[in-house]
Amino acid sequence: MADFRKALADDKIYFFDGGYGTLLQSRGLPAGLSPELWGMQAPDVIASAYRDYVEAGADLITTNTFGGSAPKLHGEADVFELNRTMVELARKVADGRAFVAGSVGPTGKFVEPLGPLTFRELVAIFKEQIKGIVAGGADLILGETHFDLAEIKALVIAAREVCDLPVATSMTFEGGACLTGTSPQTYVDTMQNLGVELIGTNCSAGPEQMYDTLESWLPRLETPTFAEANAGLPELDEDGNTVFRLAPEAFAEQAVRFLDVGAKIVGGCCGTTPDHIRALRAKAEGRTWSLPEKTDHACTVVTSRAVSVPFGFEHRGVIIGERINPTGKKQLTEELQDGTFTEALRFAGEQLEQGAPVLDVNVGAPMVDEKTLLPALVKDLVSRHQCPLSIDSNDSDAVENALWNYPGSPLVNSISGEPGKMERLGPICRKFGAPFILLPLEGKKLPVTAPERIAVLEKLLAEADALGIPRRLIVVDALALTVSSKPEAARASLEFIRHCKEELGLATTIGLSNISFGLPARELLNSNFLALAMGAGLTSFISNPNSARLQETLHSVEVLLNRDQQAEKYISAYSDWQPGTPGSAAPSGSKGSAPSSTEGKDPVFTAVVTGDKDAIVGLVEEKLSSGLRAMDVVNDLLIPGIMDVGVKYERKEYFLPQLLRSAEAMKTAFGRLEPLLKEESDGGAKPVVIMATVEGDIHDIGKNIVCLMLGNHGFEVVDLGKDVPADRIVAAAREHKASIIGLSALMTTTMVRMEDTVKLVREQGLEAKVIIGGAVVTEKFCNAIGADGWSTDALDAVKLAQSLVQ
């Protein structure tokens, strides 16, 4: 354990092993059987694979536990015993010659609101597996081939709750983002906030494509990294077998370039063999390692599942939207007391339109159970918007509950010197990788002068240091006291901000409106104070983004501080500005919410695009009451809405979370319209699609998404589930008189089973068209097995199905 942490700090290059799937297939792994279960039956074969990699020069061997979680084992083995046994086997083979990395792969399940599991349930699943890995004697916990930020965060938290082993994480990216929309930079920002010791990427790409991923996260990187590329992309040979054609020498020539962008450890993934690792080690002979120098010196970064917002002296000042706060808002207070969020969600949308990159969320009102309501609202906002949130409550339990519902690194508002506050919330923020606002207050006396504030801050920082809380998680509140009663307060705040910047290098924030309380023309004071504070080093401020004067000040100061390249955002917002007119408040390119295509559109269309399944039935009822036919609602509003979503998905403006939410809204509307559609069409039949994941494959996330989208586009879908043999698929197609059979496979070992169905369809003379899809499926494979088409994603599958039934 200690040795691996020392290894991460030295100047040596280290080597992971390569892929196990193709290697174990060549040594007898039966088609459709998981390597983990087979490992319990044939431990000598697994040991020989470990041994071959060690002898090829691997410094780390990855245990045969990738699919060793309860959802993947389906009760066919004891989770603890399987993981312990496989790690003990690796430990014995390593025999001091290599570190043992306990592999933990995806569960195949999503957390709420994308899937059925709560975040706590997912942590519990990983803890069960990790306990076995630790008992077997692993040197580190390795989360690999993950594609959802929430799941990999759950893995890190589980590992920290079970042990103090080093944690390495790896995500897989394609087209600049993972499946659920996280970019490499946001992944790195979140993992660094969590204190992960080793950050990497593996699978989905060959070495040339993976190089771009490693290069993209360099600006803020301060953690050792690793990379494990495939030996190219899978292809079919003349006999119909899946092969990876990038030979060891060619692989090594390309993968050694990872060292040029700071990789500490390199290895291989799908299709790589001991010969690939041997060649890679030889190619890297004599190279040494040092952590690359950062070019982006952000003090603190908050993240959502899809967006990073840096707080720093070289970065744009961050508006933290303050409107979701019941103080002085009667309607919002009443709704929160009733447990509803209509007004809160309206405030969220308005602030995002005005360009607030972060939203503060506060539900503190009389007769409101914050412990329940705050996490519920956070979960709802996370499902609707991409922006990071600031979780704001004086109730520590409510804050912790909300953190269990958040996929990235939210801001926590706030921790003060109140007795016990740091001891309670500080470790929680460290555990969840959540930056927090540090309020320099202790006792009842407000520190007015800068020296008084600095003294309190130094005490709180020492307390945070003692608890192991990194400075990257701390944003200091500069305390805007009202100048109407404390005339010196503004100057004290400016002096304090300069100290935080120049002496401590810490990000700062401030509740802007406090400065002008009790005075007229408050916006005038607030905006001028903002300009002074940003000049002193203020990195963010809590305010109403709907203030045109504040937006004008913010845009102007960014130009004057040379943080708006060529005054691009300023010109975009104010090219038509005239004295006394506000101009455009929202900065162009804001990533707080999805790009808008709903302005001026019908509310039903908008509900589909924004995924508002709570409102869509009521909106549909209004259309029906006005005399619109159900079929017209579908054709004129619902279908155009989901097609707009499809365009966003293809452009990478939407990712899987937004796609699923819109599809669910569409499904909800169809639930209301379906009886009426049957009446209007005189019971006309829909084209039937049989969907199944092929025999031996237990992955069904992609297939389930395709089913949902096909159902929303006028098909009747019969979902047979996963691990379905060809004869059952063809029998169902015959029974339901299916027009299309859709087959899914994720693994190269099971994609060959697709051909079984194609052959059986042809032998029995069915007219059904067979379409295929999955991460490993290619056009060449489709043509080789005689399928009628293949798709790259759910929207492409819909287009393909529609073309085949016309």
N, C-alpha and C positions, 0 to 999 in steps of 0.2 A: 504493500500500500504506500508506504513512505517512499520506496524506491521509485515508483512510477511518478510521483510528484517531483522527485529530484530529476528524473529523466526529462520531464517537461521543461525544466528550467536550464538544462545544459545546452551545449551548442551542437549536439549531434543530430543527425537525421535518423529517423527510425522508420520501420517498414511493417505495415499490416500484412496479413495474408491475402489471399485472393478469393474467388468465388467458390462456393461449395455445391451449388445446385447441379451444374453440369458435371462436376467431378464425381459427385456421389451417384449420379445417373450412370456414369460409365462404370461404376463399381457395384451396380446392382440395385439401386434405389427403385422400387416398383413405381410405375406410373400412378399418380393419384394419392400416394401415401406421403404424409408429411415427413421431412427429414428428421424431425424431432422424435416422432413415434418410432420411425425406423431405427433411430439411434439407440433406443432402448432394446431393440431386437438384435441389432448388429453392432455392438459397441466397438468391436475390433476394426470394422471398416471406418467408423468415425475416427478412431485413434490413428489409423494409418493416414487419413487425410490431414489431421493435425500434424502428424510427424513429418509428412512430406513438405508441408509449408515451413516448419521450423528448419528443416534441413535445406530448404531453398533460400533461407536467410530472413524469414519473417521474425521480427522482434515482438510482435503481438499476434496471438492467435485468437480468433473469434469463436466463441463456444456455439455448439449446435443447439441453441436455445431461442433462436430468432422468433419462432412461432410457439414459444413455450408458455403463453398466457392462457388463462382459462377459456376465453372466447375462442381461441384458435384450437385448443385441444378437445373441446366438446365433451369433456368428461371421460375421454378415452385413456387418460393417464393422470396420476396425481401431480399437480403443478409443482409443488415443493420438491418432491422426489425426482421428477424428471430433470428439473433445472440443477438440483444439487449433483445428480449423477453425471450429467453432461459436463459440468464445470470440473468436477473431480477428475474426470477422464482427461480433460485438457490440462489440468494442473499436473497430473502424472506424466503426460507426454512432454510438457514444457520443461519440467525438471530443472528449473532455474535458468533455462536458456532463452525463455521468452515470457513476456507478460501475458496474462490471461484476461481477455476482455469479455465480460458476461453480456452476451447479446440480448437485447430486448427490442423486438419489432413492433409494428402497429397491431392493434387488437382487431382491426376490421370494423370497429364501431366508432361513431361520432358522439361527442358530448352535446348536450342541449345547447342551443335550439336546433342544431343540425341533425341530431340523432337521439337515441333513447336514453343514453346514460347521463347521469349527473357527473360533474367534475369529481366529486368525492368518490363516487363509485369507480370511476376510472383510476383514480389514485389507489384505491383499495385493490383493484385488479393487478396493478403493477407491483404493489407492495408484496402480494402473495408470491409473484414470480421472483422478485428481487431477493426475498428472504432465502429462497432456494439457491440462487446464484451466490449470495454471500456465504451461505453455509458450505458451498462447494469450494470456496477459497479463491474467488476471482480477485484480480488486482484493481479492476475498475469496472464500472457499469457503463455499457455502451448502448445507447438508444440509436438505432440505425434504420434508414430507409423510411423515415416518417414523412408525412405529407400534410399534417395539420398541426398548427402551432399550439393549440390547446392540448392536444394529446401529448406532444413532446414535453410541454410544460408540466403536465400531470406526472409524467415519468420522472422528471427531475425532482419534483416535490416528493414523490414516493421514495426515491432513492435517498433523499436527505432524511426522511422519517425513519428509514430502516437502518442506515449505516452512515459511516463517514468516508466511504471509498470515493476516490475521484470519479467524476461523472463526465462522460463524453457524449455528445449528441450529434446526430447527422440527419439532415433533411435532403430530400430529393427534389430537384427543380427541373422544370421544362418551360422554355419560352420566357425565362426571367422571373418565374414565380412557381410556387408549389400548387398543388391541386386546389387548396382552399384560399389561395390568393396572397400568401406571404412571400415577400421578396427576400432574396438573400440578405440584404442589409437589415431588414426588420427582424429576421430570424437571429442574426448576430447580435443586434441591439438587445433583444429580449433575453437571449442566453447569457449575455454578459451581465445584464441586470440580475439574473438568477445566480451568477457566480459559477457557471459551468467551467470546468478546467480545460476542456478540449472541445473545439467546435469544428464540425466537418460537413462534407456532402458526399453522397455516394449514389450509385445506380443512375438509371434513366438516360445516361449519356456516355459517349466515348470521351477520351481525354481532351480532344480539341474543344468540344462544347463545354466541358466542365471547367476549363481554364477561365472562361468568361465569368463564371460564377465566383470563383476564387478572387478574381481581380475586382469584382464589383463590391465586395465587402471590405476591401482594404482601408478605405478612408477612416473608419472609426474602430478598426480592429485593435484589440489589446490583449488577445488571448491566443495561445497556440492553436493551429488548425491542421486538419488532415483532409485527404481526398482519396476516394476509391472509385475509379471510373470503370465502366464496362469495357470489355474487349471489342469495342464497336457496338453496333446495334444488331439484334438477332436477324438471321436470314435462314432460309431453307436450302438444304443441299439437294442433290439430285434424287435422293431416296426419301425426301420429305422430312428429314430430321432437322431440328433447330441447331444452328451453329453460330458461333461468333468468330468472325474471320480475321480480326486484328491479331496478327502473330506476335509472339513475345517480344522480339526485337523492335518491331514497329510500335507496339504498345509502350515499351520502355522509352523509346525516343520521344514519344508525345507526352507521356506522363511525367517524365523528369522535369518538364517545364513547370510543374506545380511548385517546385522548389524556388523558382524565380519570383513567385508571388507569395512567398513566405510560408509554404506548407512545412510543418514540423514532421509529419508522418504521412507517408504515401503507401498505397496498396492497390488492390484491385477488387472489382465486384463481378457481376455476371460474366461468365465466359472466360475469366482469367484463371490460370492454373499455377502450380508451383513454378513452371518454367517462366511464366510472365513475371513473377516476383523475383526470381533469380536474375532475370535480365534487367529488371528495374533497379535492383540493388547494385548490379555491376555498373549500370549507366550513371548512378549517383555517387559512385566511389570518389572519396576525397572531398565531397561537399560538406559544408557546415551550415548551421542554422542560427539565425537571430530574428527576433520579432520585428516585423516591418515597422517603419516609423509612420505614425498616423499623420494624415493630412487634414483631417476634420477633428478639431479639438472641442467638440460639444461637451459641456459640463455634465449634462443629464439628458437622457432620451426617454420619452414615454412612447408606448406603442399600443396599437390595437392588433387584431389578427392580420391586418393588411397594411397599416400605415405607421411610420415612425415620425415623431415630432421632436427634433432636437432643441434643447435650450442651451444657448451658448453665445459668446461674445461676437462670433463671426456669423451668427445665424439671425434670421429675421425674428423680431420680437413676437412672442406668442400671445395671442388673445385667448384667455381662458373664459369662455362664455359663462356668465353668472346667472342666467335667467331661470334655470331649473332650481328654484329656491322658493319655498312657500311664504317667506317673510314678506308681508305687505301685499300678498296676492290671494284674494278671497277665493276665487274660483279654483285655483290650483290647490289651495289648502283643503277645500271641500272635496275635491276629487281624490286627493291622497287619503283623506279620512275614509272615503268610500272604497279605496283600493283600486281606483281607476287612473289611467295615465294619459287621457286624451290631451289635456292642456300641457302636460310635461313634454309629450311627444311633439306637440305643435311648437313649443319653445325650442326644442332641439332642432327641428327642421329650419326654423327661422334663423337661428344663430349660425347654422352651417351655411345657409344661403348668404349670410353676411360675412362669411370667411373665417369664422372662429375655428381654429384647428383642433381645439380641446374644449370639451364641455364639462363644467362642474355640475355634479348631481347631488342635490340635497333634498331630503324629504322630511326634515325636522319640523314637525308641527304638532300641536296638541292632539291627543287621541290617535296618533299614528304610531304603529309598531315598526320602528325603524329596522329592527333586526330581520323582519320579514319583508317589508316593503322596499327597502333600499336594494337588496340583492335582486328582487323581482324586477324593479325598474332598470337596473343595470343590465340584466339579462335581455330585457326587451330592447333597450337601446343598442346593445351589442349585435342583436339579430338584424337591426334595421340600418345601422350606420357604420361606416368604416373608421370614424374618428376615434382617437383615444379619449378616455374619460378621466375626470378628476372626482374621486369618491370622497364626499364631504359629509362628515358626521362627527359629533362629539361622543357617540356611542361606539366604543371600541369593538363590541361584538357585532354591531351592524356593519362596520368596516370590514371585519374579517369575513363575515358571511358574504359580502359583496365580492371580495377578492376570490372566493371560491367559484364565482360565476363569470370570471373574466379571463379571456384567452391570452392576453399579452401582458404588458407592464403599465398598469394605470398609475395615475398620480393619486396620492392619498393626501387629503386636506383635513386635518393637519396634526402634527405632534408638537406639543409645547413642553415647557418645564413644569407643568402641573405634576405633583407627586404621583409616581407610578405610571405616567403616560408613556414615557420612553421605554420603560421596562416591558410594558404590555404590548405596545404597537410596533416598536422598533424591530424586534425579532420577527414579527409577523410580516412586516414589509420586506425584510431581508429574505425570508422564506419564499415569498411570492414574487420577488424581484420587482417590487413596487416602489418607485421613487416617492418621496413624501416632502411636503412643505414643513419646514422646521420654523416654528414660531418662537422668537426670542423673548419669551415671557415666563416668569416664575413668580409665584405668589400673586398678590392682588395689585401690586404697584406696577404701573406701566413705565418701562424704561424710555424716557423722553430723549435724552442726549445720545449721540453716537457712542461715546465710551461706555455708557450704561448698557446699551444694546450689545456691543461687542463683548463685554464681560459675560453677559448671560449666554450669548452664542458660544463662546469658548467653553463654558461649562457643559452645555448641551452636546457640543461636538466631542468633547472628551468622553461623555457618557455613551455616545453612539460608537465611538472607536472601541470602547471597552466591550461593547456588545457585538463587535465584529461587523458593524454596518459600514459598507464602503461609501466613500464620499460621493461617488457617482449617483447614489440614490437620494442625495440631499439637495433640496431647493430651499433657500432661505427667504422667509417673509420679511420684507424691509419695513413693515409697520407704518402704514400711513395714518398718522394721528391727525385729527382735524386742526387746521391752522387757525380757525376762529377762536379756539380756546388755548391752543399751544402754538403761538406764532413761530417758534423755532423748530417745529416738528418737521416741516418739509426739508429744511437744510440738514437736519439730523438724519433724515432718511437718505438724502443724497450722499452724505458722508459715509453712512453705513453701507450703501450699495457699492461705493468705490472701494471700501475696505474688503468687502466680500469678493470683488473682482480681482483687485490688485494683490491682496495679501493671501487670500484663501483659494482663489480660482473657483468660487462657487456660484452657481446660477441663483438668481433672485427673482422674486415675484412680489406683487403688492396688490392689495384691494384698493383700486384706484379711487373709487368714489368717496372713500372716507376722508380724503384730504380736504374736500370742499364742504363738508357737512355744515349746515347752518348759514351758508352764504348764498347770495344770489348768483345767477349766471354760472352755475356749477360746472357745466361742460367746458366753459372758458378756462376756469382754473384747472380742471382735470387734464385737459389737453395740453396746456402749457407745462404742467408738472410732469406729464408723461414725456414730453420732449426733453426736459432736463434730466429725468431719471434714466431714460434710454442713453443719453449722452454719458451718464455716469457709469453705465454698465448694466442697467436693468434688462433682464432677458425675457420676462413675461409679465403679464398683468391680468388681474381678474376684473372683468368689466362687461358692460352690455355692448356687444359688437354692432348693435343697431345705431350707435351714435355716429352720425356722419362726421362730426368735428374730430372725434377721436380717430376715425379711420383716415381722415385727411392728415392728421398729425403723424400717425403711424407710417403712412406711405411716404410722407415728406422726409421724416427722419431716416427711413431706410435708404433713401437716395443720398442724404447728407452724410450718412455713416458708411457709404460705399458698400452697402449690402444688397442693393438692387441693381444688378448688372445692366449697364446702359439705360438705367431708369425704366426698364421694360415694364414692370408691374405698375409703376407710377403713371406712365404714359397710357397704358391700357385702361387704367381706372379713371384718369382725369384729363384725357385729351380734349373733351368737350366742356371742361369745367369753366364756369363763369363766377365772378364774385357773387357771393350770396346764394349759390346753388351747390348742392351736396356732391354731385358727381356719383360715380359708381363706388359703393362702399366695399363690396367684397373683392379681395385680391384675386386676380386671375390665377387659374391653376390650383385652386384650393382642393385638397384631397380629403376634406372632412367627410364628404358624402359622395354618393355616386353621381357621375355627370348627369345633368338634367336634360331630359327630352320630353318632359311632361307639361311644360308651360303652355297654357292655353288648350290643353287636351281634356277630353272627357274624364270625369272622376273615376269611372270604371276602368278605363285604360290606365290611368295613373295608379290605381290600386294594384293592378297587375304588375306594372313596372316597379313600383316601390315595395311590392310584396305585402300589402296591407290586408291580410286575410280576415282581420277582425271587422273591418269596415265594408268589405266587398259585397257581402250578402245584402246589407242594407242598401247599398248603391244599386245593386242589381234589381232589388225590389222597386226602387224608385223608377227605374227604366220600364219595368213591366207594368207598373201602375200608370205610367204615361201612355201606355198602349203599344210599346215596342215589343215585337215578337222575340221569343227566346232565341230563335236562330239568328236574328239580326244582332242581338246582344253578343252572341258568340262571334259571328263573322265580322262585325263592324267594330267591336270593342275588345273582346277578350283575345281573339287570335292576333290582331295587330299589336296588342300589348305584349304578349309572350314572344312575338317575333322581334319586337324592339329589344326585349331582354336578350334574345338570341344574338342580335347584332352586338350588343354590349359585351356579351360573353366572348364572342369571337374576337372582339377588339381588345380583350383583356381589361375592359372597364368594369365588368362584373366578373366575379369568380364563383366558385361553387356555393358559398353561403347565400349570395344574392340570387343565384339561379334557383336554388332549392326553395327559398322563401317565395319567390314569384310563382314558381310551379305550385306550391301549396295554396297560394291565394287563388290561382286559376282552378285548382282542384276543388276548393271550397265553393267557388261560384258555380262550377259544373254540378256539384252536389245539389244545389238549388234548382238548376235549370234542366237537369236530366229528364225528370218526368214530363216537363213541358216539351222538350225536344222530341221525345218519343211520340207525343200526341201530334205535334206539328208535322212530323215526318211519317205519320201513319205506321210507326213501328219499324221503319226502314233499318236494315242491319248495317252495323259498322264493320269495316274490315277487321278481321281478327289477327292478332299477333301473338304467337307463342314465344315466351321469353324464358331462357334458362341459362344458368352457368353450367358448363359441361362437366361430365363425370370426372371426379378426382379433384375438382377445384372448388374451394369453399369461400372464394372471394365474391361478394355480391354487391358492393357499393356502387360500382359503375352500372351494373345491370339494373339496380333499383332506380337509379336516376333516369335511365333510359325508359323504364316502364312508366315512371311518373310523367315524363315529357310526351311519350306516345299517347298516353291516356288523355292528356290535355290537348292533343291535336286530332281528336276524332277517331282514334283507334280503340277497339276493345282488346284489352291486354289480358292474357292468361299467363300469370307468372308461376312457373313450376319450381322456382327456388334455385338452390345451388346443388352441385354434385349430382347432376341428373344424367342418367345413361341415355344413349341415343334412341333405344327402342321406346322408352317412355316419352321422349320428346316427339317422335314421329307419331306415336299412338294418339297423343294429345292433339297434334295438328290434324290428324284424320277425324277425330271426334268433334272438334270445334270448327271443322272446315276452314282452317286457317289460310289466310292469304300469304302470311309471312312467318318465318321462324327466325328468331333472333338468338344468337349464341354468344356467350361471353366467356372469356378466360383471361386470367391475369398472369399465369405462370407459363414459361416456355415448356415445362414438362407436361402441361395439360392442354395446351392449344391444339396439339395434334389430334385430340379427341373430337374436335370440330368436324374433321373429315368423316368420322363415323356416321354422323347425322346426315351429312351431304350425300354420302353413298346410299344410305338407307332410304332417303327421300327419293332418289333417282330409281332405286331398285323397285320401290313400291308404287312408282308412277304418280306420286303426289304432285300437284301443280304449285304447291307453296314455294315461294322464293326464300332462300336461306341467306341471311345477312349475318355478319360476324363483327365483333369488336373486342377491344381490350388493349392494354398498354403494349403488349408484345406483338399484336397483329399488324401485318403489313399488306400492301396491295399485292406483292409478289406471293405471299402466303395464300391470300384469298384466291388468286388465280390458280395457284397450284392445286388447291383442294376442290376447285369447281364451285365455290360459293358465288352467289349472285351479286354480292357487294360487301363493302366493309366501311366502317365509320371510325372517325377519330375521337368523337365525343357525342354527348346526348343530342345536341342540336343537329349535328351532322347525321345521326341515326334517323332523326325525324324526317329530314329532307330526303334521305335515301328511301325510307319506307314510303313516303308520299309518292316518289317517282316510280316506285314499283307497282303501285296499285292504281295508277292513273289509266 
